[in-house]
Amino acid sequence: MRMLLRVMLVAAIVTGIVGVNSLVAADASVDIKTVMEKAHKSGLLKKVTSGKASDAEKKELCELYVALAANKPPRGDVASWKSKTEAIVAACKKVAGGSNDKADLAALKK
């Protein structure tokens, strides 16, 4: 019985890791609308900026913003899009790395 529980636990962990990695790749396979729904409408960004998010949630937000940066802007200047998304990704990586600096948290809100 214990062996079965261990096997099921390992399978669940592997499935979770593979699922998260395939869900948000560092390319444009995740469109802007999906990123906005998962990061903003679900309340994930608010949870991270309030300091109530777990490390996994911070990492998820960061992966979503990396995917956002890989997309092309729907309109407007590509250079502006790149500079703004790179700033968000940099701040998110700091926060996911454990920074609780107010400047980094504020940069995520912009």
N, C-alpha and C positions, 0 to 999 in steps of 0.2 A: 504494500500500500504506500509506504514512504517513497519507494522507488518511482512509483507511478506519479506521485505528487511532484517529485523532483523533475521528472521528465516533462511534465506538463508546465512547470514553472519555467524551465529552460526554453521550452517551445514558445511560451508566451512572451518571454523577454526577446528572443530572436525575432519573432514576428513583429513586435513593437518597434525594434530598432530598424528592421528592414522597411517597415511601413512608413516610419517617419522619414527615413532617408530617401525613399522613392517618392514620397508625397511632395517634398520640397527639394528639388534639385537646384543646383547653382546655374541653371540656364533659364531660358524663357519658356519652359514647359508649363510654368504656373503663370497664368495671365494676371493682369493688373486687378481685374474685378475679384478674382479669387483671393488675392493677397489682401485687398481692402476688406473683404468680408471676414476673413479669418483673423486679420490683425486688428481691425478697427471695430467693425460691427459686432463681433463676438465679445468685445471688451478686453481682449488680450493686452493691447497697448496700455489701456488704463490700469490694468492689474500690474503690469510691469513698472509703469511710472509711479505708481503709488507704493511700490515696494512690497507688495503682497504676492508676487509671482514666485513660483518655484524655479529652480535652475533649469528644469526641462522646459518650462514655459518661456523663460528668457531665451533659451536656445532656439525654440520654435519661432519666436518673433524674429530673431536674428536671421534665421534661414528664410523666412518669408520676405524680409527686406532685401536679402541677397538676391532672391528670385525676382523681386520687384526691380532691382537695379539692372538685371539682365534683360529686361523688356525694353522696347522702344517706346518713347512717349507717344500718346495718342495724337497729340498736337503740340505745337510749340518747339522751342529750341532744344536740340539734342544735347548740346553742351550744358545748358542749364539743368536739364534732367539728370545728366551724369553727375554734375557737381552736387546737386541736392541729394540724390540717392546715395552717393558715396559718403556724404556727411552723416546721413542717417545710419548707414551700415557701420561706419566707424564708431559712432556713439553706441549703437546696439551691441557691437562686439565688446566694447568696454563694459557695458552693463552686464552682458552675459558672462563676462570674465570676473564679475564680482564687484565692479565699481558702483558705488552709491553716490557718486559725485553729482551734485545738483545740476551742473552744466551739462553732463552727459544725459541725465534724465530729461532736462529741458530741451536738448537737441532732438530727442525722440518725439517730443510733442509738436515740433514744427512741421 
